[in-house]
Amino acid sequence: MKATMTEDQFKQLLEQNNTTLFGQLSHHFDQRFDALSGDLVSRTDRIFTSVDGIAKRIETDEQERGTINQSKNAKTTGSPSLPKSQTQNSYLNGKAYLHV
């Protein structure tokens, strides 16, 4: 016994197969985009954290420079310098900080 299929049956079967295939592809792409989105967010957060750290170091360096320049200006203008009891050096992460 030979099974035959009409053209309408063939089109219907083809449509079902295409629907299944595109559904699977859509699901796969959604998963990949979600994974890439999470990775992008993670990398962006690391970049922002690094930039924040650099900005903080620049701010600290500017404060140190200002303190040093203020100290130099006080010495060159003949202004009395602070007594040693009011000047304190501290060290943080291998860097010297002058507290006035």
C-alpha positions in Angstrom: 0.0 0.0 0.0 1.4 3.3 -1.1 0.7 6.4 0.9 0.2 9.6 -1.1 0.0 13.1 0.1 -1.9 15.9 -1.4 -0.3 19.2 -2.1 -2.3 20.9 0.7 -1.2 18.2 3.2 2.4 18.7 2.1 2.1 22.5 2.6 0.6 22.0 6.0 3.4 19.6 7.1 6.0 22.0 5.7 4.4 24.9 7.6 4.4 22.9 10.8 8.1 22.0 10.4 9.0 25.7 9.6 7.1 26.9 12.7 9.0 24.4 14.9 12.3 25.3 13.4 11.8 29.0 13.8 10.6 28.6 17.3 13.7 26.6 18.2 15.9 29.2 16.5 14.1 32.0 18.3 14.6 30.3 21.7 18.3 29.7 21.0 18.9 33.4 20.0 17.0 34.6 23.0 19.3 32.6 25.3 22.4 33.8 23.5 21.4 37.5 23.7 20.5 37.1 27.4 24.0 35.6 28.0 25.7 38.4 26.0 23.7 41.0 27.8 24.8 39.7 31.2 28.4 39.6 30.1 28.2 43.2 28.7 26.7 44.4 32.0 29.5 42.7 34.0 32.2 44.2 31.8 30.7 47.7 32.0 30.6 47.5 35.8 34.3 46.5 35.9 35.1 49.5 33.6 33.1 51.9 35.7 34.8 50.6 38.9 38.2 51.1 37.3 37.4 54.6 36.2 36.1 55.5 39.7 39.3 54.2 41.2 41.4 56.3 38.8 39.3 59.4 39.5 39.7 58.9 43.2 43.5 58.6 42.8 43.6 61.7 40.7 41.6 63.6 43.4 44.0 62.4 46.1 47.0 63.4 44.1 45.6 66.8 43.5 45.0 67.2 47.2 48.5 66.1 48.0 49.9 68.6 45.4 47.8 71.4 46.9 49.1 70.6 50.3 52.7 70.5 49.1 52.4 73.7 47.1 50.8 75.4 50.1 53.7 74.3 52.3 56.2 75.5 49.7 54.5 78.9 49.4 54.5 79.3 53.2 58.2 78.6 53.3 59.1 80.9 50.4 56.9 83.8 51.6 58.5 83.7 55.1 55.3 82.7 56.8 55.9 80.7 59.9 55.5 77.0 59.4 53.4 74.8 61.6 54.9 73.4 64.7 55.8 69.7 64.4 53.0 68.8 66.7 50.5 70.1 64.1 52.1 68.3 61.2 51.6 64.6 60.8 52.7 62.2 58.1 50.8 59.0 57.5 51.3 56.1 55.1 48.5 54.4 53.2 49.1 51.7 50.6 52.8 52.7 50.4 52.0 56.4 49.8 52.9 59.2 52.2 50.1 61.7 53.0 50.8 64.9 54.8 48.1 66.0 57.2 48.1 69.6 58.3 
